[in-house]
Amino acid sequence: MITRCLDSHWWKHPVVGILYKQRLWSQLLPGLTSRDTSYHVSALVLCLPYLPSPIISSSLPTVLPRVVSALSNKDTCHAALTCLNTITATSPDLVTSHLTEIVHNCLAISNQSVPVKSRMLSLSVLSHCASLDGATSVQLAPRVTRDLRTVLSDRKRLVRLEAAKTRNK
């Protein structure tokens, strides 16, 4: 049986191990975080939706500032919002250090002409951030309520529904 495992396999595709994503991420992360160019940030953020959340949360102190900066780019905002939605849904306390930037960028995305999924993700991140306690969330509440007025009159019903849920939290 052991010799049969050591033989070359009859199939031609590569064998992917159990910890393949973790191993690949540990090799990619130092190279992608060494520079802060827009290409490195884009490559880093576009990898994040395909990773399990425990991997992302372990490298969050180095990744979160780049994810927040990727929110301002239309090409990477959907991937960054997907990552932030996963993080804030499981443990929103991890983003308290960048809460102001996240809220301002999510409000800007929800008012822009980006795809519906991105607008809904930005409103979902705002909804998850509303559950945080602290002085920062209290200070941001009036601005969020004021800026959601324009989103409540959006032409897409799903966006209006998500905005109403976010406003009522």
LINMO-V716896 format. One record per helix or strand of 3 or more residues. SS is the DSSP state (2 for helix, 1 for strand). FROM is the first residue (numbers start at 1). TO is the last residue. If there is no record, write none. Layout:
ss:SS from:FROM to:TO
ss:SS from:FROM to:TO
This chain:
ss:2 from:2 to:6
ss:2 from:20 to:33
ss:2 from:38 to:48
ss:2 from:53 to:58
ss:2 from:60 to:70
ss:2 from:77 to:90
ss:2 from:92 to:111
ss:2 from:116 to:129
ss:2 from:135 to:151
ss:2 from:157 to:167
